């Protein structure tokens, strides 16, 4: 038999490889790994590939079974990346299995796939699959089981086996498990017997575990035996705070689950540890499992008790044990520093150039989905024939751009991200609804569209650099061409500022013009407030010194801009709008928090800042025209002075695309 294993170098994969190599029925094992290990087990050859973007069908050709283990638990703050690896990556594996005609597919499911269940007695494999909603791991395991249901109905010639193990421990995986679930701040020496005085005792916490070597044997048995369906895998006894305390020679103290959950969530958000609170929810929700079917049909029984597996793991954590594969190898103190450098919980799946490119393509596709919503709705609310024509002309361009990006994703064996595209569409609807609700719809619509075109320009500039890094000339050429198209659209919008102001003012008399000018000044003040919030956050969340210097310098400029607008409002007997200022400042806070949580903070933040500069440019271009019509030369002078500085800032940002997209910032 020839067996292919995805995710072959991790906790489970290494034991699966060893178990397969021990079986006489197995002649060759092919281990898929993104980074080939120095470890050389018998009968095994390594293939550098990943489930997200590599061609899988050629690797699966001629295999008697494919064991799909590849899964990501980090970056725990990046839901989109996790979904792409776990859910979309699994779908790609299943499609390649079908295309290659592999007769057996064995999938690494989990107890986490089950809907909440009893702790008083074990359940069999017919317990409902549904997962724990607050746990991304649990949701993804359940979603992939749904994909398998569809696969089984469609691909009748391939037998499907689902193994649903409990928590999986071995000493050799201690470094990986510490990195994934405890983080760099766990002192190894504290895990020595008797050094921890007490651990929390949580009501209802009761779970199962199994040694990784026992799980490896189950996969080997599933590969060689004529079986299909689901199999639970767990060792006795069930574990809880009492058993953990006994292994650590510690006492327990009561702690409410609500308090434990809040602490887990807070420390995760502060990046003090890598595990979101959903893992605790899942541990409390999952049922205890019966392994009777595995015993009867696979001939499997655990050789290591759950207590022994837990004790071996804790000893491994204490000693910093590992294995010579990239996920498991012990990197010592330097490894902990690397975890801090990349952000606690920030990186398990190391992004190569091709992985980065697929992610950027998915980002750009969602940007185009948002643009399509705007271009389809904008002509109906523009309030001016010239503006409507500009938007209608760009709609056909945008449809073609979306198609081209989608084709480049397919060329890499990937699909657009459903979550990102839905978010993009929602953003497009929100922008159109906002513009339509304003008294100066034409002006707001044009200003925001002008800003959005520059967001697209930034996205394609960054995409081009990522494509060049990955050696993808076709994507780089596409990005360059579309960026030029977006620039031409931005130029058309800029040439329409006069028409936008005329449509917004709609023949206002002198008194109305004065009121309109006050409103435009108040809008500019609110935008400056949002810019200030963003600029206060930016230097703290980017690593590049030159980018930090730019954001700090522009912060000081923006403080002066805010003061100039406020003073002009007061001189006119008006005041800034507290509601607008508060709303946009809150928006700035949310934007800063969003970018801080991204794995490519510098690139996304620089692109957004470039677009925001052009929102300010549009706001001051419109303000300048309203001030001129209202006859306020001082307001006109303020607008022109600030406008010159915003254009200079935008040019500086555009000169820093290479720094924003460099590997050190991604």
C-alpha positions, 0 to 999 in steps of 0.5 A: 500500500501507498499512503499519503499523509498531510500535516505529517510533521506535527504531534499526530502526524509524526506518530502516524508516520511511525505507525504506518512504517511498522505495518508490513502492508504499507510499502511507502508513506508520503509525508506532505510538509510545508518545511521538510524535516531532518527526521528520516523515518523508514519507508517515508519520503517527504514532499514539500507542499501545503493544502492551501495552494499546492497542486495536490492531485499529482501527489495523491495519484496512485495512493491507496489512502490519504490521511488528512491531518493538516490543521492550524490552531494559530494564528489565533487572532486571524479568523480568516487565515484559520478558515482558509487553512482548516476549512478551505484547505480540507475542501481542496484535499477532498477534491484532489482525492476525488480527482485522483481516484484514491479509494480511501480518505481518512480524516482527522476529526475530533471530539470537538466536532460533537454538539454539547453532550453529557459528562455522566456517561459516554456517547457513541458515534451517532451523537450529533455533530455540531460543535461549540459555537464560540470555538473556531476549532470546534466550528471548523471541525464540524464544518469539515464533517459537513463537507465530508457528508457531501463528499460521501454522497458525491464520490461513492467509490471512495471510502471515508473514515473519520477518527474523532480522538480526545485531547492528544498528548505525548512528551515529544510534542511538548514544545508545540503544545506549550507554544499553541496553548500556553505561550512563551510566559509559562516557566518550565521549572514551575511544572516540577512536582510540588512547585505549583501550590494550587490550581483552579477547580472548575465546575463541570470540567471533565474531558478525555485524553489519549496518547499520540502513539495510540492515535497513530496506531488507530490511523494505521489500522484505519488505512489497512482495514476494510472499514468506513465511518466514524470512530471515537478514540479515548483512553481512561480515566476521564480527566478534570482538575482533581487528576491534573492536581494529582499529577502536579502534586498540587491542591485545588481551589474553587473558581467560577467558570465565568471568572475563568472565562473572563480571565482567559479572554482578557489574557488572550486579547492582551496577547499574554497567552495564545488560547481564546476562551472558546477552548474552555467553552469546548472543554466544558461542552464536549461529551465523554466518548465511548471507544467501543466501535474502534475496539470492535471494528479496528481492533484498537485499544489504548496502550497508555492511560489518560493519566500516563499521557498527561504525566508524560506531557507535563514532563515534556513541558518541564524539560522542553522536549521536542522532535526534529520536525519544524512544528515539534523541534525545541527552539529553547529561549530563542524560540520563545523570543520569536513567539514574542516577536511575531505576537503571542498566538500569532504564528503557527502557519509560517507564510511563504510567498505563495501563501501570502499571495493567495491571502492578498488575492482574497483580500483584493477580491473582497475589495472588488466585491465592495466596489461592485456594490457601490458602483451598482448603487451609486448612479441611482443616488448621485443626483447629477448626470455627469456623476452618474455616468462616471460611476456607470462607466466604472461598473463594467471595469469593476466587473472585469477586475473582479473576474480577473482576480477570481481567475488568479485565485483559481490559478493558485488552486484557491477560491475567494474567502466567503467571510471576506466577501460578505464583509466587503459587500456589507461595507459597500451597502453601508457606504451607499446607505450613509451617502444616501442619508446625507443632505449633500449626497453627491458630495459624500458619495464622490468623496468616499468613492475617491477615497475607495479608489485609492484604497484599491490602488494601495491594494493592487500596489501591495498585491503587485509586490507580493506577486513579484516576491512569489515569482507570479508574473501574471498576477503582478501584471494584472495588479499593475494594469488594474491599479492604472485603471483605478487611478484613471477612475480616481482622476475622473472623480477628482474632475467631478468635484465641482459637479458634486458640490453644485449638486449638493448645494443645489442653488443655495442662497447666501444664508444656506451657503453659510450654514452649508459651510459650517456643516462642511467645516464640522465634517472636516473636523470629525474626519481630523478627529478620526485621523488623530485616533488612527495616527495615535495608534499607528506608531505602536503597532508597526515595526518599521522605524520609517513608517513609525516616524511618518505616522508620528510626524503626520500626527503632529500635522493633524493636531494643527489641522484640527486646531485650525478647523476648530478655530475657523468654526468658532470664528464663524460662531459655530462649534464642532459636532460632538456626535460626529467627532465621537462617532468618527473617533470611535471608528478610529479606535476600532480601525486601530484595533483591527489592524493591530490584530492582523498578521500583515499589520504594516501593509494593511495599515499603510493601505488604509492610511493612504485611502484615508489621506484621500478621504481628507483630500476630497473633504478639503477639495469640497470644503474649498469650493463651498468656502469660495461660493460662501465668500469666506476667504479665511476658510478657503485659505485654511482648506488650501493650506491643509490640502497641500499638506494632506497631498504631501502626506499621501505622496510620502505614503505611496513612496513607502509601499516597498517597506509596508509589503516587506517580509519583516512587516508581514 
